Amino acid sequence: MAENEKKVVKTESKPAKPKKEKKKGRVKEAWKGFKSEVKKIVWPSGKQVLKNTLVVLVILVVCAVVIGLLDYAFAGGFNALVGLFSPNK
């Protein structure tokens, strides 16, 4: 009777796993993507580059002058304060 009560276990086959891509293909794909993205870049004209360069240089000079003037003023003010409190008059 024990033989009649045995359960029949059905074994289901697992679906086959998809094969992994080769690593060599990844590098080629990445390179192709890189090249296509570089082609989409819109480069500025030479005139625009020159204009932007001049703007940067002018701002640089103005900032240098302002910082120099502030340094000169603070140094003069500091020396004046030190002169007020120094014992050698």
Sine and cosine of phi, psi and omega as CSV:
sin_phi,cos_phi,sin_psi,cos_psi,sin_omega,cos_omega
0.00,0.00,-0.52,0.85,0.01,-1.00
-0.89,0.46,-0.52,0.85,0.00,-1.00
-0.94,0.35,-0.53,0.85,0.01,-1.00
-0.96,0.29,-0.43,0.90,-0.06,-1.00
-1.00,-0.01,-0.03,1.00,0.00,-1.00
-0.89,0.45,0.68,-0.73,0.01,-1.00
-1.00,0.07,0.63,-0.77,0.04,-1.00
-1.00,-0.08,0.87,-0.49,-0.01,-1.00
-0.99,-0.14,0.86,-0.51,0.03,-1.00
-1.00,0.04,0.75,-0.66,0.05,-1.00
-0.99,-0.15,0.87,-0.49,0.03,-1.00
-1.00,-0.06,0.65,-0.76,0.02,-1.00
-0.99,0.14,0.70,-0.72,0.01,-1.00
-0.97,0.25,0.58,-0.82,0.03,-1.00
-0.91,0.42,0.56,-0.83,-0.03,-1.00
-0.92,0.38,0.67,-0.74,0.03,-1.00
-0.97,0.26,0.63,-0.78,0.05,-1.00
-0.93,0.38,0.58,-0.82,-0.02,-1.00
-0.95,0.33,0.60,-0.80,0.02,-1.00
-0.97,0.23,0.54,-0.84,0.05,-1.00
-0.95,0.31,0.48,-0.88,0.04,-1.00
-0.95,0.30,0.51,-0.86,-0.01,-1.00
-0.93,0.36,-0.48,0.88,0.00,-1.00
-0.88,0.47,-0.58,0.82,0.00,-1.00
-0.93,0.38,-0.49,0.87,0.01,-1.00
-0.91,0.41,-0.66,0.75,-0.02,-1.00
-0.91,0.42,-0.68,0.73,0.02,-1.00
-0.89,0.46,-0.69,0.72,0.01,-1.00
-0.90,0.44,-0.66,0.75,0.01,-1.00
-0.90,0.43,-0.65,0.76,0.00,-1.00
-0.91,0.41,-0.66,0.75,0.03,-1.00
-0.89,0.45,-0.66,0.75,0.03,-1.00
-0.90,0.43,-0.64,0.77,0.03,-1.00
-0.89,0.46,-0.73,0.69,-0.01,-1.00
-0.89,0.46,-0.64,0.77,-0.01,-1.00
-0.93,0.36,-0.56,0.83,0.04,-1.00
-0.94,0.34,-0.60,0.80,0.02,-1.00
-0.90,0.43,-0.56,0.83,0.02,-1.00
-0.92,0.40,-0.40,0.92,-0.03,-1.00
-0.99,0.13,-0.17,0.99,-0.05,-1.00
-0.93,0.36,0.71,-0.70,0.06,-1.00
-0.98,-0.21,0.95,-0.32,-0.05,-1.00
-1.00,0.10,0.62,-0.79,0.03,-1.00
-0.95,0.32,0.41,-0.91,0.02,-1.00
-0.96,0.27,0.25,-0.97,0.02,-1.00
-0.88,0.48,-0.57,0.82,0.02,-1.00
-0.90,0.43,-0.68,0.74,-0.01,-1.00
-0.93,0.38,-0.62,0.78,0.03,-1.00
-0.90,0.44,-0.69,0.73,0.01,-1.00
-0.89,0.46,-0.69,0.73,0.00,-1.00
-0.89,0.46,-0.72,0.70,0.01,-1.00
-0.91,0.42,-0.61,0.80,0.03,-1.00
-0.90,0.44,-0.67,0.74,0.02,-1.00
-0.90,0.43,-0.64,0.77,0.04,-1.00
-0.88,0.48,-0.70,0.72,0.00,-1.00
-0.90,0.44,-0.69,0.73,-0.01,-1.00
-0.90,0.43,-0.66,0.76,0.02,-1.00
-0.90,0.44,-0.71,0.71,0.02,-1.00
-0.90,0.44,-0.62,0.79,0.03,-1.00
-0.88,0.47,-0.71,0.71,0.00,-1.00
-0.91,0.41,-0.68,0.73,0.00,-1.00
-0.88,0.47,-0.70,0.72,0.01,-1.00
-0.90,0.43,-0.64,0.77,0.01,-1.00
-0.90,0.45,-0.65,0.76,0.02,-1.00
-0.91,0.41,-0.70,0.71,0.00,-1.00
-0.88,0.47,-0.71,0.71,0.00,-1.00
-0.91,0.41,-0.63,0.78,0.04,-1.00
-0.89,0.46,-0.69,0.72,0.02,-1.00
-0.90,0.43,-0.67,0.74,0.04,-1.00
-0.89,0.45,-0.66,0.75,0.02,-1.00
-0.89,0.46,-0.69,0.72,0.00,-1.00
-0.89,0.45,-0.68,0.73,-0.03,-1.00
-0.92,0.39,-0.71,0.70,0.00,-1.00
-0.92,0.40,-0.62,0.79,0.03,-1.00
-0.90,0.43,-0.67,0.74,0.04,-1.00
-0.89,0.45,-0.68,0.73,0.03,-1.00
-0.90,0.43,-0.66,0.75,0.02,-1.00
-0.91,0.42,-0.69,0.73,0.02,-1.00
-0.90,0.43,-0.58,0.82,0.04,-1.00
-0.92,0.40,-0.66,0.75,0.05,-1.00
-0.91,0.42,-0.65,0.76,0.02,-1.00
-0.91,0.41,-0.62,0.79,0.01,-1.00
-0.91,0.42,-0.51,0.86,0.02,-1.00
-0.92,0.38,-0.58,0.82,-0.10,-1.00
-0.97,-0.23,0.07,1.00,-0.01,-1.00
-0.99,0.14,0.59,-0.81,-0.03,-1.00
-0.97,0.24,-0.29,0.96,-0.01,-1.00
-1.00,0.01,1.00,-0.04,0.02,-1.00
-0.94,-0.33,0.00,0.00,0.00,0.00
